[in-house]
Amino acid sequence: MSISFHWDDSEFKKFQKKLKDISGEHDIPIKDLMTDSFIRQHSKFDTFQALLDASGIKNADEIGNDAFSKFVSTHTTFGSWHELKVAAGREYVTRKLGH
């Protein structure tokens, strides 16, 4: 038994374009990376700003320092700031690719 179907490659071409658009190095606004839903899913905070406020971060230069990474480890589902960033990046790519 076999099933016959017609392969329409227009969806594949759209996916290829999306993949090409996100390939390479990009500066992604933090609000696009650390979405409210992502932060809520992985912490007790409703927003990334709320997480920053609770951490005692005074300026953006402090994001990623040892104290902030320890805070992330204690108050999120991630072991470090790096792990949180990587996971947020993966989710961002998934959203951009439409999956």
Summary of the structure (lengths in Angstrom):
residues: 99
radius of gyration: 18.3
end to end distance: 31.6
largest distance: 66.3
contacts: 206
relative contact order: 0.14
helix: 63%
strand: 2%
